[in-house]
């Protein structure tokens, strides 16, 4: 099996309400990726479009984008694994190239969440759970992650202050990201001020500051086989390991005290495929839809032992200068979370790091980067390891 590389990355600005159509939104990320790879649309052998369809007013958007972006008559595919759709698209692109069916594939992620109201968006998120046995009771994303937060606190002594420190870190780097929704400073004191919006309750113990925001955005990743990658790119970033897992949709069948099983299993697969371990990772992007999600990721990915993830954030080990820098683009907590575009945005950040083109957030001499992308409440999990 030949090697597979990423040769181009692109992303639109993530915004609360994009004024144009979904075609124009997707074009923003696609255009940047083409320019980065220095190719034309006709060079792409196939495209993979990633989104969560319950937010899309356009049925079968892959066909619409193929026409608009000049990707006809090449085949196009549509994939969905909720919030992890973008990294699932990368897995599909890797498979299409490794099989020999195509030598270059564009992975396009998008979501225009502002087309529906906030209440409608929350209702659709609730439908990501079992509509017969769970979501009928009114459970939504913040409530599910609040259960995991409560479990972690009860078992390991994690505190609200630990979660606040994660949001402060996100803001530290989000202010530097011109494509992020939220670029304002967040201080630790905001969480103890009852008059400050950040401290407002959402689903106990989670507060406003512990939750990411919906957003509109797009991303694009250009993936190529070894021969094509070496001929086109001076700095190809190689896909070294891929892991994926799923879990029971009903939380009644899970252990809420052990983090997300899908992340642990996907990480084990990705590390084994890459032939490395957690200590070899130089920079990581993890799925911080809530502050507790980032804390659990530290432990599920092997950066810390169970219950010890809080020590990483307390000691600033996940800052740029720390032993395992995490979410140096501000993460979902700062960037926002346009569901289908999120995985591609995470991949883009790690690619720029490995090419040493990340500007103010660049870590020193990175060799391996990791992307952790979760769909739903740990229903799907993808871990991708990239190397230069």
Helices and strands as residue ranges (DSSP letters): E 4-11, H 22-37, G 41-43, E 46-50, G 53-55, H 61-68, E 75-79, G 82-84, H 85-98, E 104-112, G 113-115, H 118-126, G 135-137, H 141-156, H 160-174, G 188-192, G 197-199, E 201-203, E 206-207, G 208-210, E 216-225, H 226-232, E 237-246, G 251-253, H 261-274, G 278-280, E 283-285, H 291-300, H 309-314, E 325-326, H 331-335, H 339-354, G 359-361, E 368-375, E 380-387
